[in-house]
Amino acid sequence: IPFSRILRGNYKVNLSPDKKTVILTIPGFITSKHAHWKSNFYAVRFYLVVFQISDMVWNPVTQKYEPVVSELELLSQCTVSEWMFRNSIPADVILQASLEQAALTSPGTTLAVALGVEFSISAFRGQPNVKPESGSASIIAYYTI
């Protein structure tokens, strides 16, 4: 299912001025109206992932493409929301993920923001029960120097 059909609410992504924190807001999110899955679901939760990637350049010595800035993949962060049970009550969703160091400090880097949506189609003893392949994700924003 395309991500645009799974999450139908309006969301906004902001990068803090110090380039360390990404904030996702989904105002007035209604699980029964704005989240759609291929089957009925019990609950939904979000994953906000912030990561940096580097441009690649050809190294004639090693005969390989190599990153302009190495080890950026070690600087990613993920924040997971609480489960939101399926209902018709609007809620303002606010998630933030903060990097230890400021992003975009070197030319040739990109800060990417991905949003994942996970669905629980049932519950066990009142707790959401997650099955494999019960969600989707998409890159929803990116920033470059």
C-alpha positions as CSV (number, residue, x, y, z in Angstrom):
1,I,0.0,0.0,0.0
2,P,1.5,3.4,-0.9
3,F,2.4,5.4,2.2
4,S,0.2,8.3,1.1
5,R,-2.8,6.0,1.4
6,I,-1.8,4.7,4.8
7,L,-1.4,8.1,6.5
8,R,-3.9,10.7,5.4
9,G,-3.5,13.3,8.1
10,N,-1.5,16.5,7.6
11,Y,1.9,16.4,9.2
12,K,4.7,19.0,9.6
13,V,8.4,18.4,10.0
14,N,10.7,21.0,11.5
15,L,14.5,21.1,12.0
16,S,15.7,23.1,15.0
17,P,18.0,26.1,14.4
18,D,20.9,24.2,16.0
19,K,20.3,21.3,13.5
20,K,20.2,18.7,16.2
21,T,16.4,18.0,16.6
22,V,13.7,17.1,14.2
23,I,10.1,17.6,15.4
24,L,7.2,15.9,13.7
25,T,3.7,17.2,14.5
26,I,0.4,15.7,13.3
27,P,-2.4,18.0,14.6
28,G,-5.8,16.6,15.3
29,F,-4.8,13.0,14.3
30,I,-7.8,10.6,14.4
31,T,-6.8,7.0,14.2
32,S,-10.0,5.8,12.7
33,K,-10.0,8.5,10.0
34,H,-6.3,9.3,9.2
35,A,-4.7,5.8,9.4
36,H,-5.6,3.1,6.9
37,W,-4.4,-0.4,6.6
38,K,-5.3,-3.4,4.5
39,S,-7.3,-4.9,7.3
40,N,-9.1,-3.6,10.4
41,F,-6.6,-2.6,13.2
42,Y,-6.6,-2.4,16.9
43,A,-3.9,0.3,17.4
44,V,-1.3,2.3,15.5
45,R,2.1,3.8,16.4
46,F,4.7,5.9,14.7
47,Y,8.5,5.7,14.3
48,L,10.4,8.9,13.6
49,V,13.8,8.2,12.2
50,V,16.5,10.8,11.6
51,F,19.6,9.9,9.7
52,Q,22.5,11.4,7.8
53,I,23.8,10.2,4.5
54,S,26.9,11.2,2.5
55,D,27.5,11.9,-1.1
56,M,29.6,9.2,-2.7
57,V,32.8,9.8,-4.8
58,W,34.8,7.4,-6.9
59,N,38.1,6.4,-5.4
60,P,40.4,5.3,-8.3
61,V,42.8,3.6,-5.9
62,T,40.3,1.2,-4.4
63,Q,38.1,1.2,-7.5
64,K,35.0,1.8,-5.3
65,Y,32.6,4.5,-4.5
66,E,33.2,5.9,-1.0
67,P,31.4,8.3,1.2
68,V,32.6,11.9,1.2
69,V,32.0,11.9,5.0
70,S,32.5,8.5,6.7
71,E,30.5,6.9,9.5
72,L,27.4,9.1,9.3
73,E,25.3,6.0,9.6
74,L,26.3,5.8,13.2
75,L,24.6,9.1,14.0
76,S,21.0,8.1,13.4
77,Q,18.2,8.3,16.0
78,C,14.8,6.7,16.2
79,T,11.8,7.7,18.4
80,V,8.7,5.5,18.8
81,S,5.3,6.8,19.9
82,E,3.0,5.1,22.3
83,W,0.3,2.9,20.9
84,M,-2.8,4.9,19.9
85,F,-5.9,2.8,20.0
86,R,-8.4,3.0,17.1
87,N,-11.1,5.6,17.9
88,S,-12.5,8.8,16.7
89,I,-10.9,11.1,19.3
90,P,-8.5,13.7,17.8
91,A,-5.1,13.9,19.3
92,D,-2.1,16.1,18.6
93,V,0.9,13.8,17.8
94,I,4.3,15.3,18.5
95,L,7.5,13.3,18.1
96,Q,11.0,14.5,18.3
97,A,14.4,12.8,17.6
98,S,17.6,14.5,18.6
99,L,21.1,13.9,17.3
100,E,24.1,14.2,19.7
101,Q,25.9,16.4,17.2
102,A,24.5,19.0,14.8
103,A,23.7,17.7,11.4
104,L,24.8,19.1,8.1
105,T,28.2,20.4,9.3
106,S,30.1,19.0,6.3
107,P,29.4,19.7,2.6
108,G,28.2,16.6,0.8
109,T,25.8,15.4,3.5
110,T,22.0,15.1,3.7
111,L,19.8,14.8,6.7
112,A,16.8,12.5,6.0
113,V,13.7,12.1,8.0
114,A,11.6,8.9,7.7
115,L,8.2,8.2,9.2
116,G,7.2,4.6,9.9
117,V,3.6,3.5,10.8
118,E,3.1,0.2,12.5
119,F,-0.3,-1.4,13.0
120,S,-1.5,-3.9,15.6
121,I,-4.5,-5.9,14.2
122,S,-5.3,-7.6,17.6
123,A,-4.5,-7.5,21.3
124,F,-3.3,-10.0,23.8
125,R,-4.3,-9.3,27.4
126,G,-5.0,-5.7,26.5
127,Q,-1.6,-5.2,24.8
128,P,-1.2,-4.6,21.1
129,N,-0.1,-7.7,19.2
130,V,2.2,-7.0,16.2
131,K,2.5,-9.4,13.3
132,P,5.3,-9.2,10.7
133,E,4.7,-6.9,7.8
134,S,2.2,-4.8,9.6
135,G,3.4,-1.4,8.6
136,S,5.1,0.9,6.2
137,A,7.6,3.7,6.1
138,S,8.6,6.6,3.8
139,I,11.1,9.4,3.7
140,I,9.0,12.5,4.4
141,A,11.7,15.2,4.5
142,Y,15.3,15.9,3.8
143,Y,17.7,18.8,4.4
144,T,21.0,19.6,2.6
145,I,23.6,22.3,3.0
